[in-house]
Amino acid sequence: MQFLDNFNLSDAKIIGIGIGRKQMLASYGVDTAADVTELNLSQVPGIGPKFAERLMSWRRSIEPRFQFDPHKAVDRLEIDKIDRDIKARRVELESQIGKRVHDAIATHGVIAARRKAYVEQALITLKDLIQAEANYRAS
């Protein structure tokens, strides 16, 4: 992200994205290539799918220029942000899994209760059938 922050939207030449749209984007915090995300663009009035795609294409055209320098330390803020994102995603997934487990346990209880009722009904029906056969033979 630090790399993309070096590319100002105000300097970009993007068809249909003039000074007015650039000012509108800036007023919504979209100033650099790092800020050009689908979520951010969806918040800006006047930036529909056509212009959003043009902006995303501009960002994608910049991304291949990045070259990792193993001798340069990774920004601690970036590491912390990634850690926070991972933790938030883990909490979300754990919550979803917990809900699914709860749903599965509840469904199992419903199935078990229905199975018990069906078995009881089948036993009553079997008893009635045996009695009917006995009555038929006796008559």
DSSP file (Angstrom, degrees, kcal/mol; ACC not computed):
  #  RESIDUE AA STRUCTURE BP1 BP2  ACC     N-H-->O    O-->H-N    N-H-->O    O-->H-N    TCO  KAPPA ALPHA  PHI   PSI    X-CA   Y-CA   Z-CA
    1    1 A M     >        0   0    0      0, 0.0     4,-1.6     0, 0.0    33,-0.2   0.000 360.0 360.0 360.0 -34.9    0.0    0.0    0.0
    2    2 A Q  T  4  +     0   0    0      1,-0.2     4,-0.4     2,-0.2     3,-0.2   0.900 360.0  52.4 -59.1 -40.5    2.9    2.3    0.7
    3    3 A F  T >4 S+     0   0    0      1,-0.2     3,-1.5     2,-0.2    -1,-0.2   0.926 108.1  50.1 -60.4 -46.7    4.0    2.0   -2.9
    4    4 A L  G >4 S+     0   0    0      1,-0.3     3,-1.6     2,-0.2    29,-1.0   0.753  97.6  68.9 -67.6 -24.0    0.5    2.9   -4.2
    5    5 A D  G 3< S+     0   0    0     -4,-1.6    -1,-0.3     1,-0.3    -2,-0.2   0.677  87.4  68.8 -66.8 -15.8    0.4    6.0   -2.0
    6    6 A N  G <  S+     0   0    0     -3,-1.5     2,-0.7    -4,-0.4    -1,-0.3   0.555  85.6  77.4 -78.9  -6.9    3.1    7.4   -4.2
    7    7 A F  S <  S-     0   0    0     -3,-1.6    26,-2.1    -4,-0.1     2,-0.3  -0.878  72.7-153.9-111.9 103.8    0.7    7.8   -7.1
    8    8 A N  B >>  -A   32   0A   0     -2,-0.7     3,-1.0    24,-0.2     4,-0.5  -0.561  13.4-143.7 -79.6 134.4   -1.6   10.8   -6.8
    9    9 A L  G >4 S+     0   0    0     22,-3.3     3,-1.1    -2,-0.3    23,-0.1   0.831  99.4  66.4 -63.4 -33.0   -4.9   10.6   -8.5
   10   10 A S  G 34 S+     0   0    0     21,-0.6    -1,-0.2     1,-0.3    22,-0.1   0.774 103.5  46.2 -62.2 -25.0   -4.7   14.3   -9.2
   11   11 A D  G <4 S+     0   0    0     -3,-1.0    -1,-0.3     2,-0.0    -2,-0.2   0.565  92.2 107.3 -91.2 -10.4   -1.7   13.6  -11.5
   12   12 A A    <<  -     0   0    0     -3,-1.1     2,-0.7    -4,-0.5    -3,-0.0  -0.376  61.9-143.9 -75.3 146.0   -3.4   10.6  -13.3
   13   13 A K        +     0   0    0     -2,-0.1     2,-0.4    45,-0.0     5,-0.1  -0.892  34.7 160.0-109.4  99.4   -4.7   10.8  -16.9
   14   14 A I  B >   -B   17   0B   0     -2,-0.7     3,-2.3     3,-0.5    41,-0.1  -0.984  45.6-109.1-126.1 126.5   -7.8    8.8  -16.9
   15   15 A I  T 3  S+     0   0    0     -2,-0.4     3,-0.1     1,-0.3    39,-0.1  -0.297 103.1   7.7 -56.8 126.9  -10.5    9.2  -19.6
   16   16 A G  T 3  S+     0   0    0      1,-0.1     2,-0.9    38,-0.0    -1,-0.3   0.345 102.0 105.7  84.6  -6.7  -13.6   10.8  -18.2
   17   17 A I  B <   +B   14   0B   0     -3,-2.3    -3,-0.5     4,-0.1    -1,-0.1  -0.792  49.4 162.3-108.6  89.5  -12.0   11.5  -14.8
   18   18 A G     >  -     0   0    0     -2,-0.9     4,-2.5    -5,-0.1     5,-0.2  -0.102  56.8 -73.7 -94.1-166.1  -11.4   15.3  -15.0
   19   19 A I  H  > S+     0   0    0      1,-0.2     4,-2.5     2,-0.2     5,-0.2   0.897 128.1  53.4 -59.4 -43.5  -10.7   17.9  -12.3
   20   20 A G  H  > S+     0   0    0      1,-0.2     4,-2.2     2,-0.2    -1,-0.2   0.936 112.4  42.3 -60.2 -48.4  -14.3   17.9  -11.0
   21   21 A R  H  > S+     0   0    0      1,-0.2     4,-2.9     2,-0.2    -1,-0.2   0.881 113.0  54.2 -67.2 -36.7  -14.4   14.1  -10.5
   22   22 A K  H  X S+     0   0    0     -4,-2.5     4,-2.6     2,-0.2    -1,-0.2   0.896 109.3  48.1 -64.0 -38.6  -11.0   14.1   -9.0
   23   23 A Q  H  X S+     0   0    0     -4,-2.5     4,-2.2     2,-0.2    -2,-0.2   0.900 111.5  50.1 -67.3 -39.6  -12.0   16.8   -6.5
   24   24 A M  H  X S+     0   0    0     -4,-2.2     4,-0.8     2,-0.2    -2,-0.2   0.935 112.1  47.8 -62.5 -45.6  -15.2   14.8   -5.7
   25   25 A L  H ><>S+     0   0    0     -4,-2.9     5,-2.7     1,-0.2     3,-1.1   0.922 110.8  51.2 -60.1 -44.8  -13.0   11.7   -5.1
   26   26 A A  H ><5S+     0   0    0     -4,-2.6     3,-2.0     1,-0.3    -1,-0.2   0.874 103.3  58.4 -61.7 -37.1  -10.6   13.6   -3.0
   27   27 A S  H 3<5S+     0   0    0     -4,-2.2    -1,-0.3     1,-0.3    -2,-0.2   0.719 107.3  48.8 -67.3 -17.6  -13.5   14.9   -0.8
   28   28 A Y  T <<5S-     0   0    0     -3,-1.1    -1,-0.3    -4,-0.8    -2,-0.2   0.187 128.1 -98.7-103.0  14.4  -14.3   11.3   -0.1
   29   29 A G  T < 5S+     0   0    0     -3,-2.0     2,-1.0     1,-0.2     3,-0.3   0.607  83.0 131.4  84.4  11.9  -10.7   10.4    0.8
   30   30 A V      < +     0   0    0     -5,-2.7    -1,-0.2     1,-0.2    -2,-0.1  -0.791  19.7 133.1-100.0  93.5   -9.7    8.9   -2.6
   31   31 A D        +     0   0    0     -2,-1.0   -22,-3.3    -5,-0.1   -21,-0.6   0.704  60.9  29.6-112.6 -31.2   -6.4   10.7   -3.2
   32   32 A T  B >> S-A    8   0A   0     -3,-0.3     3,-1.1   -24,-0.3     4,-0.7  -0.743  87.8 -95.9-128.4 173.5   -3.9    8.1   -4.3
   33   33 A A  G >4 S+     0   0    0    -26,-2.1     3,-0.8   -29,-1.0   -28,-0.2   0.818 121.9  62.2 -59.7 -30.2   -3.9    4.7   -6.0
   34   34 A A  G 34 S+     0   0    0    -30,-0.7    -1,-0.3     1,-0.2   -29,-0.1   0.810 101.6  51.7 -65.3 -28.7   -3.9    3.1   -2.6
   35   35 A D  G <4 S+     0   0    0     -3,-1.1     2,-1.5   -31,-0.2    -1,-0.2   0.625  83.5  99.4 -82.9 -13.2   -7.3    4.7   -1.9
   36   36 A V    <<  +     0   0    0     -3,-0.8     2,-0.3    -4,-0.7    -1,-0.1  -0.603  50.5 139.1 -80.4  93.2   -8.8    3.4   -5.2
   37   37 A T     >  -     0   0    0     -2,-1.5     4,-2.8     1,-0.1     5,-0.3  -0.916  65.1-113.3-129.8 158.5  -10.7    0.4   -4.0
   38   38 A E  H  > S+     0   0    0     -2,-0.3     4,-1.9     1,-0.2     5,-0.1   0.910 118.0  50.5 -58.6 -42.0  -14.1   -0.9   -5.0
   39   39 A L  H  > S+     0   0    0      2,-0.2     4,-0.6     1,-0.2    -1,-0.2   0.948 112.4  45.3 -61.8 -49.4  -15.5   -0.2   -1.5
   40   40 A N  H >4 S+     0   0    0      1,-0.2     3,-1.2     2,-0.2     4,-0.3   0.916 113.5  49.6 -61.5 -43.4  -14.1    3.4   -1.5
   41   41 A L  H >< S+     0   0    0     -4,-2.8     3,-1.4     1,-0.3    -1,-0.2   0.836 102.3  61.6 -66.7 -31.7  -15.4    4.1   -5.0
   42   42 A S  H 3< S+     0   0    0     -4,-1.9    -1,-0.3    -5,-0.3    -2,-0.2   0.689 100.1  56.8 -68.0 -16.0  -18.8    2.8   -4.2
   43   43 A Q  T << S+     0   0    0     -3,-1.2    -1,-0.3    -4,-0.6    -2,-0.2   0.552  88.4  90.3 -89.2  -9.5  -19.2    5.6   -1.6
   44   44 A V  S X  S-     0   0    0     -3,-1.4     3,-1.6    -4,-0.3   -19,-0.1  -0.792  76.5-130.1 -98.3 119.2  -18.5    8.4   -4.1
   45   45 A P  T 3  S+     0   0    0      0, 0.0     3,-0.1     0, 0.0    -2,-0.1  -0.358  93.0  26.7 -61.9 141.5  -21.6    9.9   -5.8
   46   46 A G  T 3  S+     0   0    0      1,-0.1     2,-0.8    -2,-0.0     5,-0.1   0.396  92.4 107.8  87.0  -3.9  -21.1   10.2   -9.6
   47   47 A I    <   +     0   0    0     -3,-1.6    -3,-0.2    -6,-0.2    -1,-0.1  -0.820  46.9 168.5-108.5  92.3  -18.7    7.3   -9.7
   48   48 A G     >  -     0   0    0     -2,-0.8     4,-2.8    -3,-0.1     5,-0.2  -0.136  54.5 -74.7 -89.3-169.6  -20.7    4.5  -11.3
   49   49 A P  H  > S+     0   0    0      0, 0.0     4,-2.3     0, 0.0     5,-0.2   0.852 128.1  53.9 -57.8 -38.5  -19.5    1.1  -12.7
   50   50 A K  H  > S+     0   0    0      2,-0.2     4,-1.7     1,-0.2     5,-0.1   0.951 115.5  37.3 -64.7 -49.8  -17.9    2.7  -15.8
   51   51 A F  H  > S+     0   0    0      2,-0.2     4,-2.5     1,-0.2    -1,-0.2   0.870 114.4  56.2 -71.8 -35.5  -15.8    5.2  -14.0
   52   52 A A  H  X S+     0   0    0     -4,-2.8     4,-2.8     1,-0.2    -1,-0.2   0.916 107.4  49.7 -60.9 -41.8  -15.0    2.8  -11.2
   53   53 A E  H  X S+     0   0    0     -4,-2.3     4,-2.5    -5,-0.2    -1,-0.2   0.893 109.4  51.3 -65.2 -38.7  -13.6    0.3  -13.7
   54   54 A R  H  X S+     0   0    0     -4,-1.7     4,-2.0     2,-0.2    -1,-0.2   0.919 112.4  46.2 -63.3 -42.5  -11.5    3.0  -15.3
   55   55 A L  H  X S+     0   0    0     -4,-2.5     4,-2.3     2,-0.2    -2,-0.2   0.913 112.8  49.3 -65.8 -42.6  -10.1    4.0  -11.9
   56   56 A M  H  X S+     0   0    0     -4,-2.8     4,-2.9     1,-0.2    -2,-0.2   0.884 109.3  53.0 -64.5 -37.5   -9.5    0.3  -11.0
   57   57 A S  H  X S+     0   0    0     -4,-2.5     4,-1.9     2,-0.2    -1,-0.2   0.903 107.5  51.9 -63.0 -40.7   -7.7   -0.2  -14.3
   58   58 A W  H  X S+     0   0    0     -4,-2.0     4,-0.9     2,-0.2    -2,-0.2   0.941 111.5  46.6 -59.8 -47.3   -5.5    2.8  -13.6
   59   59 A R  H >X S+     0   0    0     -4,-2.3     4,-1.9     1,-0.2     3,-1.1   0.937 111.3  51.2 -61.1 -46.1   -4.6    1.3  -10.2
   60   60 A R  H 3< S+     0   0    0     -4,-2.9    -1,-0.2     1,-0.3    -2,-0.2   0.816 104.4  58.4 -62.5 -28.9   -4.0   -2.2  -11.7
   61   61 A S  H 3< S+     0   0    0     -4,-1.9    -1,-0.3     1,-0.2    -2,-0.2   0.761 109.8  44.6 -70.9 -22.8   -1.7   -0.6  -14.3
   62   62 A I  H X< S+     0   0    0     -3,-1.1     3,-2.1    -4,-0.9     4,-0.4   0.842  96.9  73.3 -86.4 -37.4    0.5    0.7  -11.5
   63   63 A E  G >< S+     0   0    0     -4,-1.9     3,-1.7     1,-0.3    -2,-0.1   0.816  88.2  59.7 -52.7 -40.1    0.6   -2.4   -9.3
   64   64 A P  G 3  S+     0   0    0      0, 0.0    -1,-0.3     0, 0.0    -2,-0.1   0.704  93.1  68.9 -65.6 -15.4    3.0   -4.4  -11.6
   65   65 A R  G <  S+     0   0    0     -3,-2.1    -2,-0.2    -4,-0.1     2,-0.1   0.666  75.4 108.8 -74.6 -15.0    5.7   -1.6  -11.1
   66   66 A F    <   -     0   0    0     -3,-1.7     2,-0.4    -4,-0.4    -3,-0.0  -0.394  47.8-173.1 -66.8 134.9    6.1   -2.6   -7.5
   67   67 A Q        -     0   0    0     -2,-0.1     2,-0.2     2,-0.0    -2,-0.0  -0.986  21.5-129.4-130.9 123.4    9.4   -4.3   -6.7
   68   68 A F        -     0   0    0     -2,-0.4     3,-0.1     1,-0.1    -2,-0.0  -0.504  13.6-155.1 -72.9 133.0   10.0   -5.7   -3.3
   69   69 A D    >   -     0   0    0     -2,-0.2     3,-1.7     1,-0.1    -1,-0.1  -0.916   3.2-165.1-108.7 104.7   13.3   -4.7   -1.6
   70   70 A P  T 3  S+     0   0    0      0, 0.0    -1,-0.1     0, 0.0     4,-0.1   0.682  87.7  59.3 -65.4 -15.7   14.3   -7.3    0.9
   71   71 A H  T 3  S+     0   0    0      2,-0.1     2,-0.5    -3,-0.1    -3,-0.0   0.602  90.7  82.4 -87.1 -11.6   16.8   -4.9    2.4
   72   72 A K  S <  S-     0   0    0     -3,-1.7    -3,-0.1     1,-0.0     2,-0.0  -0.806  86.8-118.0 -97.0 131.5   14.1   -2.4    3.3
   73   73 A A        -     0   0    0     -2,-0.5     2,-0.3     1,-0.1    -2,-0.1  -0.351  26.7-113.8 -67.8 144.6   12.2   -3.0    6.5
   74   74 A V        -     0   0    0      1,-0.1    -1,-0.1    -4,-0.1     5,-0.1  -0.640  41.5 -99.7 -78.3 134.8    8.4   -3.6    6.2
   75   75 A D     >  -     0   0    0     -2,-0.3     4,-1.8     1,-0.2     3,-0.5  -0.315  23.5-139.7 -58.2 128.5    6.5   -0.7    7.8
   76   76 A R  H  > S+     0   0    0      1,-0.2     4,-2.7     2,-0.2     5,-0.2   0.836 102.2  58.5 -60.4 -34.9    5.3   -1.7   11.2
   77   77 A L  H  > S+     0   0    0      2,-0.2     4,-2.3     1,-0.2    -1,-0.2   0.877 105.2  50.1 -63.7 -37.4    2.0    0.0   10.6
   78   78 A E  H  > S+     0   0    0     -3,-0.5     4,-2.4     2,-0.2    -2,-0.2   0.912 110.9  48.7 -66.7 -42.1    1.4   -2.3    7.6
   79   79 A I  H  X S+     0   0    0     -4,-1.8     4,-2.6     1,-0.2    -2,-0.2   0.927 112.3  48.8 -62.8 -44.7    2.2   -5.4    9.6
   80   80 A D  H  X S+     0   0    0     -4,-2.7     4,-2.5     2,-0.2    -2,-0.2   0.894 110.5  51.2 -62.3 -40.1   -0.1   -4.3   12.4
   81   81 A K  H  X S+     0   0    0     -4,-2.3     4,-2.6     2,-0.2    -1,-0.2   0.919 110.7  47.9 -63.7 -43.8   -2.9   -3.6    9.9
   82   82 A I  H  X S+     0   0    0     -4,-2.4     4,-2.6     2,-0.2    -2,-0.2   0.916 111.3  51.2 -63.4 -42.5   -2.5   -7.0    8.4
   83   83 A D  H  X S+     0   0    0     -4,-2.6     4,-2.5     1,-0.2    -2,-0.2   0.917 111.2  47.9 -60.0 -43.6   -2.5   -8.6   11.8
   84   84 A R  H  X S+     0   0    0     -4,-2.5     4,-2.7     2,-0.2    -2,-0.2   0.912 111.6  50.1 -63.5 -42.5   -5.8   -6.7   12.7
   85   85 A D  H  X S+     0   0    0     -4,-2.6     4,-2.3     2,-0.2    -2,-0.2   0.911 112.0  47.8 -62.3 -42.5   -7.4   -7.7    9.4
   86   86 A I  H  X S+     0   0    0     -4,-2.6     4,-2.5     2,-0.2    -2,-0.2   0.921 112.9  48.1 -65.0 -44.0   -6.4  -11.4   10.0
   87   87 A K  H  X S+     0   0    0     -4,-2.5     4,-2.5     2,-0.2    -2,-0.2   0.913 111.9  49.4 -63.6 -42.3   -7.8  -11.3   13.6
   88   88 A A  H  X S+     0   0    0     -4,-2.7     4,-2.3     1,-0.2    -1,-0.2   0.912 112.5  47.6 -63.3 -42.0  -11.0   -9.6   12.5
   89   89 A R  H  X S+     0   0    0     -4,-2.3     4,-2.8    -5,-0.2    -2,-0.2   0.896 111.1  51.7 -65.8 -39.8  -11.5  -12.3    9.8
   90   90 A R  H  X S+     0   0    0     -4,-2.5     4,-3.0     2,-0.2     5,-0.2   0.927 110.1  48.6 -62.2 -45.0  -10.7  -15.0   12.3
   91   91 A V  H  X S+     0   0    0     -4,-2.5     4,-2.2     2,-0.2    -2,-0.2   0.921 112.6  49.1 -61.0 -44.0  -13.3  -13.7   14.7
   92   92 A E  H  X S+     0   0    0     -4,-2.3     4,-2.3     2,-0.2    -2,-0.2   0.933 113.8  45.2 -61.1 -47.1  -15.9  -13.5   11.9
   93   93 A L  H  X S+     0   0    0     -4,-2.8     4,-2.8     2,-0.2    -2,-0.2   0.898 111.9  51.6 -66.1 -40.5  -15.2  -17.0   10.7
   94   94 A E  H  X S+     0   0    0     -4,-3.0     4,-2.7     2,-0.2    -1,-0.2   0.895 110.2  50.2 -62.7 -38.8  -15.2  -18.4   14.3
   95   95 A S  H  X S+     0   0    0     -4,-2.2     4,-2.3    -5,-0.2    -2,-0.2   0.925 111.4  47.6 -64.1 -44.8  -18.6  -16.7   14.8
   96   96 A Q  H  X S+     0   0    0     -4,-2.3     4,-2.3     2,-0.2    -2,-0.2   0.912 112.9  48.6 -63.0 -42.6  -20.0  -18.2   11.6
   97   97 A I  H  X S+     0   0    0     -4,-2.8     4,-2.6     2,-0.2    -2,-0.2   0.924 110.3  51.6 -63.7 -44.3  -18.7  -21.7   12.5
   98   98 A G  H  X S+     0   0    0     -4,-2.7     4,-2.4     1,-0.2    -2,-0.2   0.900 110.6  48.6 -59.2 -41.5  -20.2  -21.4   16.0
   99   99 A K  H  X S+     0   0    0     -4,-2.3     4,-2.8     2,-0.2    -1,-0.2   0.913 111.3  49.6 -64.6 -42.7  -23.5  -20.4   14.5
  100  100 A R  H  X S+     0   0    0     -4,-2.3     4,-2.5     2,-0.2    -2,-0.2   0.887 111.0  49.5 -65.3 -38.5  -23.4  -23.4   12.0
  101  101 A V  H  X S+     0   0    0     -4,-2.6     4,-2.5     2,-0.2    -1,-0.2   0.934 111.8  48.7 -64.5 -45.1  -22.5  -25.8   14.9
  102  102 A H  H  X S+     0   0    0     -4,-2.4     4,-2.4     1,-0.2    -2,-0.2   0.924 112.5  48.5 -59.5 -45.2  -25.4  -24.4   16.9
  103  103 A D  H  X S+     0   0    0     -4,-2.8     4,-2.6     1,-0.2    -1,-0.2   0.897 110.9  50.8 -61.6 -41.2  -27.7  -24.8   13.9
  104  104 A A  H  X S+     0   0    0     -4,-2.5     4,-2.5     2,-0.2    -2,-0.2   0.901 110.4  48.9 -65.3 -40.8  -26.5  -28.4   13.3
  105  105 A I  H  X S+     0   0    0     -4,-2.5     4,-2.1     2,-0.2    -2,-0.2   0.917 112.7  48.0 -64.6 -42.9  -27.1  -29.3   17.0
  106  106 A A  H  X S+     0   0    0     -4,-2.4     4,-2.0     2,-0.2    -2,-0.2   0.918 112.5  48.5 -64.0 -43.0  -30.6  -27.8   16.8
  107  107 A T  H  X S+     0   0    0     -4,-2.6     4,-2.6     1,-0.2    -2,-0.2   0.895 109.0  53.6 -63.6 -40.5  -31.3  -29.7   13.5
  108  108 A H  H  X S+     0   0    0     -4,-2.5     4,-2.8     1,-0.2    -1,-0.2   0.909 107.6  51.4 -60.2 -42.1  -30.0  -32.9   15.0
  109  109 A G  H  X S+     0   0    0     -4,-2.1     4,-2.2     2,-0.2    -2,-0.2   0.905 110.4  48.3 -62.0 -42.1  -32.4  -32.5   18.0
  110  110 A V  H  X S+     0   0    0     -4,-2.0     4,-2.4     2,-0.2    -2,-0.2   0.928 113.3  47.6 -63.4 -45.4  -35.4  -32.0   15.6
  111  111 A I  H  X S+     0   0    0     -4,-2.6     4,-2.8     1,-0.2    -2,-0.2   0.921 111.5  50.3 -62.8 -44.2  -34.4  -35.0   13.5
  112  112 A A  H  X S+     0   0    0     -4,-2.8     4,-2.2     1,-0.2    -1,-0.2   0.907 111.5  48.4 -62.1 -41.8  -34.0  -37.2   16.6
  113  113 A A  H  X S+     0   0    0     -4,-2.2     4,-2.2     2,-0.2    -1,-0.2   0.912 113.5  46.8 -65.0 -42.5  -37.4  -36.1   18.0
  114  114 A R  H  X S+     0   0    0     -4,-2.4     4,-2.7     2,-0.2    -2,-0.2   0.901 110.8  52.3 -66.3 -39.9  -39.1  -36.8   14.7
  115  115 A R  H  X S+     0   0    0     -4,-2.8     4,-2.6     2,-0.2    -2,-0.2   0.923 109.5  49.6 -61.1 -43.8  -37.4  -40.2   14.4
  116  116 A K  H  X S+     0   0    0     -4,-2.2     4,-2.5     1,-0.2    -1,-0.2   0.916 111.9  48.1 -61.7 -43.4  -38.6  -41.1   17.8
  117  117 A A  H  X S+     0   0    0     -4,-2.2     4,-2.5     1,-0.2    -1,-0.2   0.903 112.4  49.1 -64.8 -39.8  -42.1  -40.1   16.9
  118  118 A Y  H  X S+     0   0    0     -4,-2.7     4,-2.7     2,-0.2    -2,-0.2   0.894 111.0  49.6 -66.5 -39.9  -42.0  -42.1   13.7
  119  119 A V  H  X S+     0   0    0     -4,-2.6     4,-2.4     2,-0.2    -2,-0.2   0.927 111.8  48.6 -64.7 -43.8  -40.6  -45.2   15.4
  120  120 A E  H  X S+     0   0    0     -4,-2.5     4,-2.1     1,-0.2    -2,-0.2   0.921 113.3  47.2 -62.0 -43.2  -43.4  -45.0   18.0
  121  121 A Q  H  X S+     0   0    0     -4,-2.5     4,-2.6     1,-0.2    -2,-0.2   0.892 111.1  51.9 -64.7 -39.5  -46.0  -44.5   15.3
  122  122 A A  H  X S+     0   0    0     -4,-2.7     4,-2.7     1,-0.2    -2,-0.2   0.897 109.1  50.2 -64.4 -39.6  -44.5  -47.5   13.3
  123  123 A L  H  X S+     0   0    0     -4,-2.4     4,-2.5     2,-0.2    -2,-0.2   0.900 111.3  48.1 -65.3 -40.5  -44.7  -49.7   16.4
  124  124 A I  H  X S+     0   0    0     -4,-2.1     4,-2.6     2,-0.2    -2,-0.2   0.929 113.3  48.1 -63.4 -44.7  -48.4  -48.7   17.0
  125  125 A T  H  X S+     0   0    0     -4,-2.6     4,-2.4     2,-0.2    -2,-0.2   0.902 111.9  49.5 -63.4 -41.4  -49.1  -49.4   13.3
  126  126 A L  H  X S+     0   0    0     -4,-2.7     4,-2.8     2,-0.2    -1,-0.2   0.922 110.9  49.5 -63.1 -44.2  -47.3  -52.8   13.5
  127  127 A K  H  X S+     0   0    0     -4,-2.5     4,-2.4     1,-0.2    -2,-0.2   0.914 111.9  48.7 -60.5 -43.7  -49.2  -53.7   16.7
  128  128 A D  H  X S+     0   0    0     -4,-2.6     4,-2.6     2,-0.2    -2,-0.2   0.891 111.6  50.2 -63.7 -39.3  -52.5  -52.8   14.9
  129  129 A L  H  X S+     0   0    0     -4,-2.4     4,-2.7     2,-0.2     5,-0.2   0.929 110.7  48.2 -64.6 -45.9  -51.5  -54.9   11.9
  130  130 A I  H  X S+     0   0    0     -4,-2.8     4,-2.3     1,-0.2    -2,-0.2   0.917 113.4  48.1 -60.5 -43.0  -50.6  -57.9   14.0
  131  131 A Q  H  X S+     0   0    0     -4,-2.4     4,-2.7    -5,-0.2    -2,-0.2   0.903 111.2  50.4 -64.3 -41.5  -53.9  -57.5   15.8
  132  132 A A  H  X S+     0   0    0     -4,-2.6     4,-2.3     2,-0.2    -2,-0.2   0.903 111.2  48.3 -64.8 -40.9  -55.8  -57.2   12.5
  133  133 A E  H  X S+     0   0    0     -4,-2.7     4,-2.5     2,-0.2    -1,-0.2   0.904 112.2  49.5 -64.5 -41.0  -54.2  -60.3   11.1
  134  134 A A  H  X S+     0   0    0     -4,-2.3     4,-1.9    -5,-0.2    -2,-0.2   0.913 111.9  48.1 -64.3 -42.3  -55.0  -62.2   14.3
  135  135 A N  H  X S+     0   0    0     -4,-2.7     4,-1.2     2,-0.2    -2,-0.2   0.894 111.2  51.2 -63.4 -40.4  -58.6  -61.0   14.1
  136  136 A Y  H  < S+     0   0    0     -4,-2.3     3,-0.4     1,-0.2    -2,-0.2   0.921 111.5  46.6 -64.0 -44.7  -58.8  -62.0   10.4
  137  137 A R  H  < S+     0   0    0     -4,-2.5    -1,-0.2     1,-0.2    -2,-0.2   0.858 110.7  53.7 -65.7 -34.6  -57.4  -65.5   11.2
  138  138 A A  H  <        0   0    0     -4,-1.9    -1,-0.2     1,-0.2    -2,-0.2   0.732 360.0 360.0 -74.1 -21.2  -59.8  -65.9   14.1
  139  139 A S     <        0   0    0     -4,-1.2    -1,-0.2    -3,-0.4    -2,-0.2   0.490 360.0 360.0 -89.2 360.0  -62.9  -65.1   12.1
